[in-house]
Amino acid sequence: MNINEMLSESLFFGMILSLLAYKIGFEIQKKYKKVFLNPLLIAIVLVIVFLLITGISYETYQYGAKYLSYFLTPVTVCLAVPLYKQMETLKKNMAAILISIAIGCVTHAGVLIAIITMFKMDKQLLMSVMSKSVTTAIALGVTNEIGGIQ
């Protein structure tokens, strides 16, 4: 039995790998205190490197990581509580917030369309990446609805 077969039977391999990679990223950011050392970005890179080095397939990793995705929706909803506590600040800065969101959305769409066009990628890929600027929980549903790849 090879490592892919062994880990593909593990319900939690992907989740444990993701959490461990995030913890390492968190500790790196805490130690060096640099904005670009984002724990999530570090975790993504660490997981990719680990999978490439070990030869473990993405499907094997995703089998166990799907449980993290399952919890993304309730966690996203929980983020509404601190946001609600800042309602007065949000109201005071409503114009700046809405303008920033609009500019960000237009820029995001433009950059994606430019990249997809420049590299002659197919429409399904464009549909897959268009929704990725929102939270993952929402992006997965949107991507599925517009015919993208999750």
C-alpha positions in Angstrom: 0.0 0.0 0.0 1.5 3.3 -1.1 1.2 6.6 0.8 -1.6 8.0 -1.4 -3.7 4.9 -0.8 -3.0 5.0 3.0 -3.8 8.7 3.3 -6.8 8.5 1.0 -8.4 6.4 3.7 -7.7 9.0 6.4 -10.7 11.3 7.0 -8.5 14.0 8.6 -5.2 14.0 6.8 -6.0 17.1 4.7 -7.5 19.0 7.7 -4.5 18.2 10.0 -2.0 19.2 7.2 -3.9 22.5 6.6 -4.1 23.4 10.3 -0.4 22.5 10.9 0.6 24.6 7.9 -1.5 27.5 9.2 0.0 27.2 12.7 3.5 27.4 11.1 2.5 30.4 9.1 1.0 32.1 12.2 4.2 31.5 14.2 6.3 32.9 11.3 4.2 36.0 11.1 4.3 36.4 14.9 8.1 36.2 15.0 8.9 38.5 12.1 5.8 40.8 12.3 5.7 41.5 8.5 2.4 42.1 6.7 3.4 40.0 3.6 3.9 37.0 5.9 0.2 36.2 5.9 -0.4 32.9 7.8 -3.0 31.8 5.2 -0.6 32.5 2.3 2.2 30.7 4.0 -0.1 27.7 4.7 -1.1 27.5 1.1 2.5 27.5 0.0 3.5 24.9 2.6 0.7 22.6 1.7 1.5 22.8 -2.1 5.2 22.2 -1.4 4.5 19.3 0.9 2.2 17.7 -1.7 4.7 18.2 -4.5 7.6 16.8 -2.4 5.7 13.8 -1.1 3.9 13.0 -4.4 0.6 13.0 -2.6 -2.3 13.8 -4.9 -4.5 16.8 -4.4 -7.5 14.6 -4.4 -6.1 12.7 -1.4 -5.4 15.9 0.4 -8.9 17.4 -0.5 -10.7 14.2 0.8 -9.7 15.2 4.4 -9.6 19.0 3.9 -13.3 19.0 2.9 -14.2 19.1 6.5 -12.6 22.5 6.9 -14.7 23.8 4.0 -17.7 22.5 5.7 -17.1 24.8 8.7 -16.3 27.9 6.5 -20.0 29.0 6.3 -20.7 29.1 10.0 -17.4 30.8 10.7 -18.1 33.4 8.1 -21.4 34.1 9.8 -19.7 34.4 13.1 -17.6 37.2 11.7 -20.7 39.3 11.5 -20.8 39.8 15.2 -17.6 42.0 15.5 -18.7 43.7 12.3 -22.0 44.6 13.9 -20.3 46.0 16.9 -18.5 48.5 14.6 -21.8 49.7 13.0 -21.3 53.3 13.9 -17.8 53.4 12.4 -19.2 51.7 9.3 -22.0 54.3 8.9 -19.6 57.2 9.3 -17.3 55.8 6.5 -20.1 54.4 4.3 -19.1 56.4 1.2 -15.4 55.5 1.4 -16.3 51.8 2.0 -18.7 51.6 -1.0 -16.3 53.4 -3.3 -13.5 51.1 -2.2 -15.6 48.0 -2.7 -16.7 49.2 -6.2 -13.2 50.0 -7.3 -11.9 46.7 -5.9 -14.6 44.7 -7.8 -14.0 46.4 -11.1 -10.3 46.1 -10.7 -10.6 42.4 -9.8 -12.8 41.6 -12.8 -10.6 43.6 -15.2 -7.4 41.9 -14.0 -8.9 38.5 -14.2 -10.3 39.1 -17.7 -6.9 40.4 -18.8 -5.1 37.4 -17.5 -7.5 34.9 -18.9 -7.4 36.7 -22.3 -3.6 37.1 -22.3 -3.1 33.4 -21.6 -6.0 32.2 -23.8 -7.7 30.3 -21.0 -11.1 28.9 -21.3 -14.4 30.4 -20.1 -14.9 27.8 -17.4 -11.6 28.9 -15.7 -12.8 32.5 -15.9 -16.1 31.5 -14.2 -14.1 29.6 -11.6 -11.9 32.5 -10.5 -14.4 35.4 -10.8 -16.0 34.7 -7.5 -12.8 34.2 -5.5 -12.6 37.7 -4.1 -15.5 37.0 -1.7 -15.3 34.6 1.2 -14.6 31.0 0.3 -17.9 29.8 1.7 -19.8 32.2 -0.7 -17.3 31.7 -3.6 -17.9 28.0 -3.7 -21.6 28.4 -4.1 -21.3 31.2 -6.7 -18.7 29.2 -8.6 -21.0 26.2 -8.7 -23.9 28.3 -9.9 -22.1 30.0 -12.8 -20.6 26.7 -14.1 -17.0 27.1 -12.7 -14.7 24.5 -11.2 -14.6 24.3 -7.4 
